[in-house]
Amino acid sequence: MSSFGHRRWPSFGSSGSKKSDTKDVPQASREEVQSIITQLNDADATVRRDAAGALRALALHADMKKLIVKCHGIGPLVDLCDGVDTDGRGAEAAARCLWNLAVDDDNKVQIAASGAVPALVAVLSSKGEERRGAREAAAGALRNLAVRPENRALIIEGGAATPLVALLKSADAAGSEAAARCVWNLAYESPENQAALSSCIEPLVVLCGAGAAAARGAAAGALRNLLHANASNRDAAAAAGAAPVLAKLLTDPEIEDAGARKHAAALLKSMAAADARGVAAALQCDADRVVIGLEIDQRLATKPVDTMRRSTSQKTLAAMMRRLTPKSSSSKKNVVTK
């Protein structure tokens, strides 16, 4: 059997903006950046929100990330996360900016040192439909901060586990994916965090089976780190019905990310060590670990086929052939010619 089932995988940080190509990213002078940061303390909530949005856009550029920090932009952004605006829009803009800034490894240290973790956990814990985007942004920023081991401890100690569970269970596709990727990083190489985040296992299993394609892949990655060398979490995943869900994900044509399928394969192999019968039943093969490993490897090597799409294509082709094929008749007037 392959060895990848014994490795742990971090989910390395991404930006808080959908577009990450820096070719057309705006840039600004030091004076302009300082002016925008000043507006984060404006009396007008709209001005504050727009200033955070402008910094978020600038923070897509590596040089601008560093310049915003040099101009002391982190503190006002943290303050904006920390409940200054009642509608959550300012907090969302600030959290998305911190999400972008935290791509830079040095910035991760300074953002955490500025008290961002409790502020972001507070945003993550906020209630109300109008704060949906803010919760997603907070999870994304915490995910990037969690790439550093010392920040993982701060995030867990700050009480992030409970709101992460709530976000995983929510109907918010973007939010649940962001939460799964945050758990993915928090559980990396940390038995203590694996235990603290055990309540995330059941909602992650559900997300693997019922979420959007990107969220299912993120959930599989999070489960992989949560279950690594952790018998208790492995048993909890089995009890939550992970085996059939992962077996389905392994051959799901909607999952375009090969990494997600590898996570599912590694998880199934890990679970087979303790519950060969359960995994074998999910895969419909013999309950022998060697056989299970070969079955998983074979499925992983086979590109998933969208049977619905193939069926539709076959029907379309048949209809076209019927239109182009001459009708069978002894009378020449019934012969179709082109």
C-alpha positions in Angstrom: 0.0 0.0 0.0 1.1 3.6 -0.6 2.6 5.5 2.3 0.7 8.8 2.0 -1.8 7.7 4.6 0.8 8.3 7.3 1.5 11.9 6.5 -0.1 15.1 7.8 -1.0 17.9 5.5 -1.3 21.6 6.3 -3.7 23.8 4.4 -1.5 26.7 3.5 -3.0 30.1 3.6 -4.8 31.9 0.8 -6.0 35.4 0.4 -9.4 36.7 1.5 -10.3 37.8 -2.1 -11.4 35.5 -4.9 -9.0 37.1 -7.3 -5.4 36.5 -6.3 -3.6 37.5 -9.6 -1.4 40.4 -8.7 -1.0 41.6 -12.3 -3.8 44.2 -12.0 -3.6 44.7 -8.2 -3.6 48.4 -7.2 -0.6 49.8 -5.4 -0.2 53.0 -3.4 2.5 55.3 -2.0 3.3 55.3 1.7 1.5 58.6 2.2 -1.6 57.2 0.5 -1.6 54.1 2.6 -1.2 56.2 5.8 -4.1 58.3 4.7 -6.3 55.2 4.2 -5.3 53.8 7.6 -6.3 57.1 9.2 -9.8 56.7 7.8 -10.2 53.4 9.7 -10.8 55.6 12.7 -13.3 58.0 11.0 -16.6 58.7 12.8 -18.5 57.5 9.7 -19.0 53.8 9.5 -19.1 53.8 5.7 -15.8 55.6 5.5 -14.3 53.0 7.9 -15.6 50.1 5.9 -14.5 51.6 2.6 -11.0 52.2 4.0 -10.7 48.6 5.1 -11.9 47.5 1.7 -9.3 49.6 0.0 -6.5 48.2 2.2 -7.9 44.7 1.5 -7.4 45.3 -2.3 -3.9 46.7 -1.7 -3.0 43.7 0.5 -3.2 41.4 -2.5 0.2 42.7 -3.5 3.2 41.4 -1.5 4.9 44.8 -1.2 1.7 46.4 -0.1 1.2 43.8 2.6 4.4 44.8 4.2 3.8 48.5 3.8 0.4 48.4 5.5 2.0 46.7 8.5 4.9 49.2 8.5 2.3 52.0 8.5 0.7 50.5 11.6 -2.5 49.4 9.9 -3.0 46.2 12.0 -4.2 47.9 15.2 -7.0 49.9 13.6 -8.1 46.9 11.5 -8.3 44.8 14.7 -10.3 47.6 16.4 -12.7 47.5 13.4 -13.2 43.8 13.9 -13.8 44.3 17.6 -17.4 45.4 17.5 -17.1 49.1 16.4 -19.8 48.6 13.7 -23.1 47.1 14.6 -24.0 45.6 11.2 -20.9 43.6 10.7 -19.9 45.1 7.4 -16.9 46.9 8.8 -15.8 43.8 10.7 -16.1 41.8 7.5 -14.0 44.3 5.5 -11.4 44.4 8.2 -11.3 40.6 8.7 -10.9 40.1 4.9 -8.0 42.6 4.9 -6.3 40.7 7.8 -7.0 37.5 5.9 -4.9 38.9 3.0 -2.2 40.4 5.2 -1.8 37.1 7.0 -0.6 35.4 3.9 2.8 36.9 4.7 4.6 34.8 7.4 6.1 37.8 9.2 2.7 39.5 9.3 1.2 36.4 11.0 3.4 37.2 14.0 2.5 40.9 14.2 -1.2 40.3 13.6 -1.4 37.8 16.5 0.7 40.1 18.7 -1.8 42.9 18.0 -4.6 41.1 19.7 -6.3 40.0 16.5 -7.1 36.4 17.6 -9.7 37.3 20.3 -11.2 39.9 18.0 -11.5 37.5 15.1 -12.9 34.8 17.4 -15.5 37.3 18.5 -16.5 38.0 14.8 -16.5 34.2 14.2 -19.0 33.8 17.2 -21.3 36.6 16.0 -24.9 35.9 15.2 -27.3 37.0 12.5 -27.6 36.6 8.7 -26.2 40.0 8.1 -22.9 38.8 9.7 -22.5 35.7 7.4 -19.7 37.3 5.4 -18.0 38.5 8.5 -17.9 35.0 10.0 -16.5 33.5 6.8 -13.8 36.3 6.7 -12.9 35.6 10.3 -12.5 31.9 9.7 -10.3 32.7 6.7 -8.1 35.1 8.7 -7.7 32.6 11.5 -6.9 29.9 9.0 -3.9 31.9 7.7 -2.8 32.8 11.2 -3.0 29.1 12.2 -0.1 28.2 9.8 2.2 29.2 12.6 2.2 26.7 15.6 2.2 29.4 18.3 -0.9 31.0 16.8 -2.8 27.6 16.8 -2.6 27.5 20.5 -3.8 31.1 20.8 -6.8 30.4 18.6 -7.8 27.3 20.5 -7.4 29.0 23.8 -9.4 31.9 22.5 -12.4 29.6 22.2 -12.6 29.1 18.4 -13.8 25.5 18.5 -17.4 26.1 19.3 -18.1 28.8 16.7 -16.2 26.7 14.1 -18.6 23.8 14.8 -21.5 26.2 14.3 -20.1 27.5 11.0 -19.4 24.0 9.8 -23.1 23.1 10.4 -24.4 26.3 8.8 -26.0 26.5 5.3 -23.3 29.0 4.3 -21.2 27.2 1.6 -18.3 29.7 1.7 -18.4 29.8 5.5 -18.4 26.1 6.0 -15.5 25.7 3.6 -13.5 28.5 5.4 -14.3 26.8 8.7 -13.1 23.4 7.5 -9.8 24.9 6.2 -9.3 26.6 9.5 -9.8 23.3 11.4 -7.4 21.7 8.9 -4.6 24.0 9.9 -5.4 24.1 13.6 -5.2 20.3 13.9 -1.9 20.1 12.0 0.8 18.4 14.2 -1.0 19.1 17.4 -2.5 16.3 19.5 -3.8 18.9 22.0 -5.7 20.7 19.2 -7.0 17.4 17.8 -8.6 16.8 21.2 -10.0 20.3 21.5 -11.5 20.1 18.0 -13.0 16.7 18.3 -16.5 18.2 18.3 -15.8 19.2 14.7 -15.6 15.6 13.5 -19.3 14.9 13.1 -20.1 18.1 11.2 -17.0 17.6 9.0 -18.3 14.1 8.1 -21.6 15.5 7.2 -19.9 18.2 5.1 -17.9 15.6 3.3 -21.1 14.0 2.1 -23.5 16.9 1.6 -21.5 20.1 1.1 -20.4 21.9 -2.0 -17.6 20.3 -3.9 -14.9 22.6 -2.5 -16.2 22.3 1.0 -16.2 18.5 0.8 -12.6 18.5 -0.2 -11.7 20.9 2.6 -13.6 18.8 5.1 -11.6 15.7 4.0 -8.4 17.6 4.6 -9.5 18.7 8.0 -10.5 15.2 9.0 -7.2 13.8 7.8 -5.3 16.0 10.3 -7.8 15.5 13.1 -7.6 11.7 12.8 -3.8 11.4 12.3 -2.4 9.0 14.9 -5.5 9.7 17.1 -7.5 6.6 17.9 -10.2 8.5 19.8 -10.9 10.8 16.9 -10.7 7.9 14.4 -13.4 6.0 16.4 -15.5 9.1 16.5 -15.3 9.5 12.8 -16.3 5.8 12.3 -19.2 6.3 14.7 -20.3 9.3 12.6 -20.5 7.2 9.5 -17.3 8.5 7.8 -16.4 5.3 5.9 -19.3 5.3 3.3 -19.1 9.1 3.0 -15.4 8.9 2.2 -15.8 5.9 -0.1 -18.3 8.0 -2.1 -16.1 11.1 -2.1 -13.2 8.9 -3.5 -15.1 8.4 -6.7 -17.2 11.6 -6.9 -16.9 13.2 -10.3 -17.7 16.6 -8.8 -14.5 16.6 -6.8 -12.0 18.1 -9.3 -9.2 18.5 -6.7 -7.1 15.3 -6.8 -5.8 16.2 -3.3 -9.3 15.8 -1.8 -9.6 12.3 -3.2 -6.1 11.5 -1.7 -7.3 12.7 1.6 -10.3 10.4 1.4 -8.1 7.5 0.4 -5.7 8.1 3.3 -8.5 8.4 5.8 -10.1 5.1 4.6 -6.7 3.3 5.0 -6.3 4.8 8.5 -9.7 3.8 9.6 -9.3 0.3 8.2 -6.6 -0.3 10.8 -9.2 -0.3 13.5 -12.4 -1.2 11.6 -11.6 -3.3 8.5 -15.1 -4.6 8.3 -16.7 -1.2 8.3 -14.4 0.2 5.6 -14.7 -3.0 3.6 -18.5 -2.7 3.7 -18.3 0.8 2.4 -16.0 -0.2 -0.4 -17.9 -3.5 -1.0 -14.7 -5.6 -0.9 -13.2 -8.3 1.3 -12.4 -7.3 4.9 -8.7 -7.8 4.5 -6.4 -4.8 4.9 -4.3 -5.6 1.9 -7.4 -6.1 -0.3 -8.8 -2.8 1.1 -5.6 -1.0 0.3 -5.5 -2.3 -3.2 -9.2 -1.4 -3.7 -8.6 2.2 -2.5 -5.5 2.6 -4.7 -7.4 1.3 -7.7 -10.3 3.7 -7.2 -7.9 6.6 -6.6 -6.1 5.8 -9.8 -9.3 5.7 -11.8 -10.7 9.0 -12.9 -14.3 9.4 -11.7 -17.0 9.1 -14.4 -20.0 11.4 -14.3 -22.6 8.8 -15.3 -25.4 11.4 -15.5 -23.3 13.5 -18.0 -22.4 10.4 -20.0 -26.0 9.3 -20.1 -27.1 12.7 -21.3 -24.5 12.7 -24.0 -25.5 9.3 -25.2 -29.2 10.4 -25.5 -28.2 13.5 -27.4 -26.1 11.5 -29.8 -28.9 9.0 -30.4 -31.4 11.8 -31.1 -29.0 13.3 -33.6 -28.5 10.0 -35.3 -32.3 9.5 -35.6 -32.6 12.9 -37.3 -29.7 12.1 -39.8 -30.6 8.5 -40.6 -33.0 7.9 -43.6 -36.3 6.4 -42.7 -36.8 2.8 -43.8 -39.6 2.5 -46.4 -40.3 0.9 -49.7 -41.6 4.2 -51.0 -39.0 6.6 -52.3 -41.0 9.6 -51.2 -40.3 8.7 -47.6 -36.5 8.6 -48.0 -34.7 11.6 -46.4 -32.0 13.0 -48.6 -29.5 15.8 -47.8 
